[in-house]
């Protein structure tokens, strides 16, 4: 007999729009401007790089780490959070994860039942909604581009809430817009979650990348209800290592670790050692330098593309409707691709068929600049 | 309002029996004999160790890897499989995963629907059944200790099959028994799967650790139906790095990669570089040396404990019923713990309340030997 079909949960998510496009339209010879991935051209903090033999800090690097992470790293994360947010935090509330992707996946697994709903303000990072879907749960899109202020936020979320809603997803500064939620909006959203009995799943991977230097802690508003995910991918330029952490009330942290036991067991141990180094002075110095460089590049790219300068993160989300002439976005994507410029389609982030997302940090500044210039020329803003 | 309950899927799995015990009964001062974990005292292959700065092979080590793995590693895995098993294999059939734990988790996610059943011959590695449970699916235990030969195997599996069965789990050489399935039994089990339309999920993490040097390929019997998971944790002593791979028909491999996208995105990139090195001559040399050392230690431990010598893997599964005097196994576990000896209870692997699992490679040989001696004394076989 033939094999059974693939499980519905994996059929509920699709391959990346971009990968599908690339399969049909090969890249040109010549320089490539890969502005479609969220990555950085910067090397990791001092002592955490490819040539630093970071493994040698840990003689047991080749052996299993405890599921929730190396005790030294969990303690360092807790200390950092206390320092940055003032919220009392103990190592038992910290679970080291394979990046925030791995962390959020385990959080959704621990908190969202099959068929449960999570409110997702869109446009949003597509892997969160996909991670909800593969658990057999339902990401409910909440249009957020026009939301302005706490009342509108509460209204937008309330309009999509049902009795199956168990959580709301918050991502500030956000991917793909770079927008930073105001303190008042965060207050209102966490208060709404409290009044309705929802979890707040806070994706804080761009923590430290708000250009005016503000630190906003979602968790400070209700540590019993907010589960936060952090990443060394964005915060320290260590995406390839796959290390980050989740901070949650201790029983939730235990449940997240339990999910992780069956997922990846533990984050890669050498990566955990590198993360521990990054949490020292080298990481702080990196962040100061990265923030300044990103802010300048973001402003430059925004000016070239004729959009407002980003408040944080590494992205611009640009409406290119007036350059499409009624044609589908794919035509523009393929045009750019032929020029070696890769950007993400708005449809990856929600119902945005006329937007593109541009990462202004994913390659060296000159490569980004030239890519952005080509986009600006193609959309008639040069 | 208070927060919602944890999701049923995470409530369906429990914390490790051992962790619960350790929380109540702290370890003594003095030497510890950690024979409860499946790990190795051996350093990784030459060039893959903590001091080897393996990261420097890959200037982009800090950047994202493709979800299914570095192309060079996928190609090396495919070549190795062709060499070891004779089965034609292309890189598109290989997905690099964060260990076999991560691989099997993504495989179950891709193949087993919510409510679907997987036949699991027991005793079995507990993380597989847990990984099925957290997907909302059902691991169906099939008593296997007394199964002897192909007819008995088919009978045992058939007795537990239902119309919800979608896969059968095969693990040879196996954890916790160290038993190697015969060629005839494998033929019969794969043929049964074919006749019933099941997947075969083959956990081959102890590949290369069969002491008589045999290579058994489950996949060779039906590459369209068998999905295999491999690990550098056991095969090359690199458990902490979290890297392994899944080999599957290309459409399944794509589905596994899609699941992984939302799980951990990709295996840690420096770990992938280390794995690539391990697939060279250094890894082959390591395996020859490890196999000889493990075989000698396994035989010595088996003789001390009065059980048959293991055929492969790194474990002995020992019935200690005659040493319990009617008392629960916990009494013996706590006695051993007070002597610094840690072993896993049989109940972690199935309905085996009078068994213990002993790993004879998880610490340096002298440490293992002394631990085994203490167990032998406690169970009256010294």
HADDOCK unambig.tbl for C-alpha pairs under 7 A between the chains (distance, minus, plus):
assign (segid A and resid 1 and name CA) (segid B and resid 194 and name CA) 5.63 0.50 0.50
assign (segid A and resid 1 and name CA) (segid B and resid 195 and name CA) 5.43 0.50 0.50
assign (segid A and resid 1 and name CA) (segid B and resid 196 and name CA) 6.04 0.50 0.50
assign (segid A and resid 1 and name CA) (segid B and resid 197 and name CA) 4.44 0.50 0.50
assign (segid A and resid 2 and name CA) (segid B and resid 197 and name CA) 5.34 0.50 0.50
assign (segid A and resid 3 and name CA) (segid B and resid 197 and name CA) 5.08 0.50 0.50
assign (segid A and resid 3 and name CA) (segid B and resid 198 and name CA) 5.80 0.50 0.50
assign (segid A and resid 3 and name CA) (segid B and resid 199 and name CA) 6.14 0.50 0.50
assign (segid A and resid 3 and name CA) (segid B and resid 225 and name CA) 6.51 0.50 0.50
assign (segid A and resid 4 and name CA) (segid B and resid 166 and name CA) 6.65 0.50 0.50
assign (segid A and resid 4 and name CA) (segid B and resid 197 and name CA) 6.51 0.50 0.50
assign (segid A and resid 4 and name CA) (segid B and resid 198 and name CA) 6.61 0.50 0.50
assign (segid A and resid 6 and name CA) (segid B and resid 110 and name CA) 5.87 0.50 0.50
assign (segid A and resid 6 and name CA) (segid B and resid 111 and name CA) 4.98 0.50 0.50
assign (segid A and resid 7 and name CA) (segid B and resid 109 and name CA) 6.99 0.50 0.50
assign (segid A and resid 7 and name CA) (segid B and resid 110 and name CA) 5.40 0.50 0.50
assign (segid A and resid 7 and name CA) (segid B and resid 111 and name CA) 4.91 0.50 0.50
assign (segid A and resid 7 and name CA) (segid B and resid 112 and name CA) 5.39 0.50 0.50
assign (segid A and resid 7 and name CA) (segid B and resid 113 and name CA) 4.57 0.50 0.50
assign (segid A and resid 8 and name CA) (segid B and resid 113 and name CA) 6.26 0.50 0.50
assign (segid A and resid 10 and name CA) (segid B and resid 110 and name CA) 5.55 0.50 0.50
assign (segid A and resid 10 and name CA) (segid B and resid 255 and name CA) 6.50 0.50 0.50
assign (segid A and resid 10 and name CA) (segid B and resid 259 and name CA) 6.47 0.50 0.50
assign (segid A and resid 15 and name CA) (segid B and resid 258 and name CA) 6.78 0.50 0.50
assign (segid A and resid 39 and name CA) (segid B and resid 63 and name CA) 6.92 0.50 0.50
assign (segid A and resid 50 and name CA) (segid B and resid 55 and name CA) 4.57 0.50 0.50
assign (segid A and resid 50 and name CA) (segid B and resid 56 and name CA) 5.03 0.50 0.50
assign (segid A and resid 50 and name CA) (segid B and resid 59 and name CA) 6.66 0.50 0.50
assign (segid A and resid 50 and name CA) (segid B and resid 61 and name CA) 6.10 0.50 0.50
assign (segid A and resid 51 and name CA) (segid B and resid 53 and name CA) 6.31 0.50 0.50
assign (segid A and resid 51 and name CA) (segid B and resid 55 and name CA) 6.26 0.50 0.50
assign (segid A and resid 51 and name CA) (segid B and resid 56 and name CA) 4.96 0.50 0.50
assign (segid A and resid 52 and name CA) (segid B and resid 53 and name CA) 6.72 0.50 0.50
assign (segid A and resid 53 and name CA) (segid B and resid 51 and name CA) 6.29 0.50 0.50
assign (segid A and resid 53 and name CA) (segid B and resid 52 and name CA) 6.72 0.50 0.50
assign (segid A and resid 53 and name CA) (segid B and resid 53 and name CA) 4.05 0.50 0.50
assign (segid A and resid 55 and name CA) (segid B and resid 50 and name CA) 4.57 0.50 0.50
assign (segid A and resid 55 and name CA) (segid B and resid 51 and name CA) 6.25 0.50 0.50
assign (segid A and resid 56 and name CA) (segid B and resid 50 and name CA) 5.06 0.50 0.50
assign (segid A and resid 56 and name CA) (segid B and resid 51 and name CA) 4.94 0.50 0.50
assign (segid A and resid 59 and name CA) (segid B and resid 50 and name CA) 6.64 0.50 0.50
assign (segid A and resid 61 and name CA) (segid B and resid 50 and name CA) 6.10 0.50 0.50
assign (segid A and resid 61 and name CA) (segid B and resid 240 and name CA) 5.86 0.50 0.50
assign (segid A and resid 62 and name CA) (segid B and resid 44 and name CA) 7.00 0.50 0.50
assign (segid A and resid 62 and name CA) (segid B and resid 50 and name CA) 7.00 0.50 0.50
assign (segid A and resid 62 and name CA) (segid B and resid 237 and name CA) 6.85 0.50 0.50
assign (segid A and resid 62 and name CA) (segid B and resid 238 and name CA) 4.78 0.50 0.50
assign (segid A and resid 62 and name CA) (segid B and resid 239 and name CA) 5.78 0.50 0.50
assign (segid A and resid 62 and name CA) (segid B and resid 240 and name CA) 4.40 0.50 0.50
assign (segid A and resid 62 and name CA) (segid B and resid 241 and name CA) 5.94 0.50 0.50
assign (segid A and resid 63 and name CA) (segid B and resid 39 and name CA) 6.92 0.50 0.50
assign (segid A and resid 63 and name CA) (segid B and resid 238 and name CA) 6.42 0.50 0.50
assign (segid A and resid 63 and name CA) (segid B and resid 239 and name CA) 5.14 0.50 0.50
assign (segid A and resid 63 and name CA) (segid B and resid 240 and name CA) 4.24 0.50 0.50
assign (segid A and resid 64 and name CA) (segid B and resid 239 and name CA) 5.33 0.50 0.50
assign (segid A and resid 64 and name CA) (segid B and resid 240 and name CA) 4.21 0.50 0.50
assign (segid A and resid 65 and name CA) (segid B and resid 240 and name CA) 6.10 0.50 0.50
assign (segid A and resid 98 and name CA) (segid B and resid 264 and name CA) 5.74 0.50 0.50
assign (segid A and resid 99 and name CA) (segid B and resid 264 and name CA) 6.86 0.50 0.50
assign (segid A and resid 101 and name CA) (segid B and resid 262 and name CA) 6.48 0.50 0.50
assign (segid A and resid 101 and name CA) (segid B and resid 263 and name CA) 6.37 0.50 0.50
assign (segid A and resid 101 and name CA) (segid B and resid 264 and name CA) 5.63 0.50 0.50
assign (segid A and resid 101 and name CA) (segid B and resid 265 and name CA) 6.65 0.50 0.50
assign (segid A and resid 102 and name CA) (segid B and resid 263 and name CA) 5.08 0.50 0.50
assign (segid A and resid 102 and name CA) (segid B and resid 264 and name CA) 4.36 0.50 0.50
assign (segid A and resid 105 and name CA) (segid B and resid 262 and name CA) 6.52 0.50 0.50
assign (segid A and resid 105 and name CA) (segid B and resid 263 and name CA) 5.69 0.50 0.50
assign (segid A and resid 109 and name CA) (segid B and resid 7 and name CA) 6.99 0.50 0.50
assign (segid A and resid 110 and name CA) (segid B and resid 6 and name CA) 5.88 0.50 0.50
assign (segid A and resid 110 and name CA) (segid B and resid 7 and name CA) 5.43 0.50 0.50
assign (segid A and resid 110 and name CA) (segid B and resid 10 and name CA) 5.53 0.50 0.50
assign (segid A and resid 111 and name CA) (segid B and resid 6 and name CA) 4.97 0.50 0.50
assign (segid A and resid 111 and name CA) (segid B and resid 7 and name CA) 4.91 0.50 0.50
assign (segid A and resid 112 and name CA) (segid B and resid 7 and name CA) 5.41 0.50 0.50
assign (segid A and resid 113 and name CA) (segid B and resid 7 and name CA) 4.57 0.50 0.50
assign (segid A and resid 113 and name CA) (segid B and resid 8 and name CA) 6.27 0.50 0.50
assign (segid A and resid 127 and name CA) (segid B and resid 262 and name CA) 5.89 0.50 0.50
assign (segid A and resid 130 and name CA) (segid B and resid 262 and name CA) 6.49 0.50 0.50
assign (segid A and resid 131 and name CA) (segid B and resid 262 and name CA) 4.97 0.50 0.50
assign (segid A and resid 166 and name CA) (segid B and resid 4 and name CA) 6.65 0.50 0.50
assign (segid A and resid 194 and name CA) (segid B and resid 1 and name CA) 5.61 0.50 0.50
assign (segid A and resid 195 and name CA) (segid B and resid 1 and name CA) 5.44 0.50 0.50
assign (segid A and resid 196 and name CA) (segid B and resid 1 and name CA) 6.03 0.50 0.50
assign (segid A and resid 197 and name CA) (segid B and resid 1 and name CA) 4.41 0.50 0.50
assign (segid A and resid 197 and name CA) (segid B and resid 2 and name CA) 5.33 0.50 0.50
assign (segid A and resid 197 and name CA) (segid B and resid 3 and name CA) 5.08 0.50 0.50
assign (segid A and resid 197 and name CA) (segid B and resid 4 and name CA) 6.52 0.50 0.50
assign (segid A and resid 198 and name CA) (segid B and resid 3 and name CA) 5.79 0.50 0.50
assign (segid A and resid 198 and name CA) (segid B and resid 4 and name CA) 6.61 0.50 0.50
assign (segid A and resid 199 and name CA) (segid B and resid 3 and name CA) 6.13 0.50 0.50
assign (segid A and resid 225 and name CA) (segid B and resid 3 and name CA) 6.50 0.50 0.50
assign (segid A and resid 237 and name CA) (segid B and resid 62 and name CA) 6.87 0.50 0.50
assign (segid A and resid 238 and name CA) (segid B and resid 62 and name CA) 4.80 0.50 0.50
assign (segid A and resid 238 and name CA) (segid B and resid 63 and name CA) 6.44 0.50 0.50
assign (segid A and resid 239 and name CA) (segid B and resid 62 and name CA) 5.77 0.50 0.50
assign (segid A and resid 239 and name CA) (segid B and resid 63 and name CA) 5.14 0.50 0.50
assign (segid A and resid 239 and name CA) (segid B and resid 64 and name CA) 5.34 0.50 0.50
assign (segid A and resid 240 and name CA) (segid B and resid 61 and name CA) 5.88 0.50 0.50
assign (segid A and resid 240 and name CA) (segid B and resid 62 and name CA) 4.39 0.50 0.50
assign (segid A and resid 240 and name CA) (segid B and resid 63 and name CA) 4.21 0.50 0.50
assign (segid A and resid 240 and name CA) (segid B and resid 64 and name CA) 4.20 0.50 0.50
assign (segid A and resid 240 and name CA) (segid B and resid 65 and name CA) 6.10 0.50 0.50
assign (segid A and resid 240 and name CA) (segid B and resid 268 and name CA) 5.91 0.50 0.50
assign (segid A and resid 240 and name CA) (segid B and resid 269 and name CA) 5.11 0.50 0.50
assign (segid A and resid 241 and name CA) (segid B and resid 62 and name CA) 5.94 0.50 0.50
assign (segid A and resid 241 and name CA) (segid B and resid 268 and name CA) 4.72 0.50 0.50
assign (segid A and resid 241 and name CA) (segid B and resid 269 and name CA) 5.69 0.50 0.50
assign (segid A and resid 241 and name CA) (segid B and resid 270 and name CA) 6.61 0.50 0.50
assign (segid A and resid 242 and name CA) (segid B and resid 268 and name CA) 5.31 0.50 0.50
assign (segid A and resid 255 and name CA) (segid B and resid 10 and name CA) 6.50 0.50 0.50
assign (segid A and resid 258 and name CA) (segid B and resid 15 and name CA) 6.77 0.50 0.50
assign (segid A and resid 259 and name CA) (segid B and resid 10 and name CA) 6.46 0.50 0.50
assign (segid A and resid 262 and name CA) (segid B and resid 101 and name CA) 6.48 0.50 0.50
assign (segid A and resid 262 and name CA) (segid B and resid 105 and name CA) 6.51 0.50 0.50
assign (segid A and resid 262 and name CA) (segid B and resid 127 and name CA) 5.88 0.50 0.50
assign (segid A and resid 262 and name CA) (segid B and resid 130 and name CA) 6.48 0.50 0.50
assign (segid A and resid 262 and name CA) (segid B and resid 131 and name CA) 4.96 0.50 0.50
assign (segid A and resid 263 and name CA) (segid B and resid 101 and name CA) 6.37 0.50 0.50
assign (segid A and resid 263 and name CA) (segid B and resid 102 and name CA) 5.06 0.50 0.50
assign (segid A and resid 263 and name CA) (segid B and resid 105 and name CA) 5.68 0.50 0.50
assign (segid A and resid 264 and name CA) (segid B and resid 98 and name CA) 5.74 0.50 0.50
assign (segid A and resid 264 and name CA) (segid B and resid 99 and name CA) 6.84 0.50 0.50
assign (segid A and resid 264 and name CA) (segid B and resid 101 and name CA) 5.64 0.50 0.50
assign (segid A and resid 264 and name CA) (segid B and resid 102 and name CA) 4.37 0.50 0.50
assign (segid A and resid 265 and name CA) (segid B and resid 101 and name CA) 6.66 0.50 0.50
assign (segid A and resid 268 and name CA) (segid B and resid 240 and name CA) 5.89 0.50 0.50
assign (segid A and resid 268 and name CA) (segid B and resid 241 and name CA) 4.71 0.50 0.50
assign (segid A and resid 268 and name CA) (segid B and resid 242 and name CA) 5.30 0.50 0.50
assign (segid A and resid 268 and name CA) (segid B and resid 268 and name CA) 6.39 0.50 0.50
assign (segid A and resid 269 and name CA) (segid B and resid 240 and name CA) 5.10 0.50 0.50
assign (segid A and resid 269 and name CA) (segid B and resid 241 and name CA) 5.67 0.50 0.50
assign (segid A and resid 270 and name CA) (segid B and resid 241 and name CA) 6.60 0.50 0.50
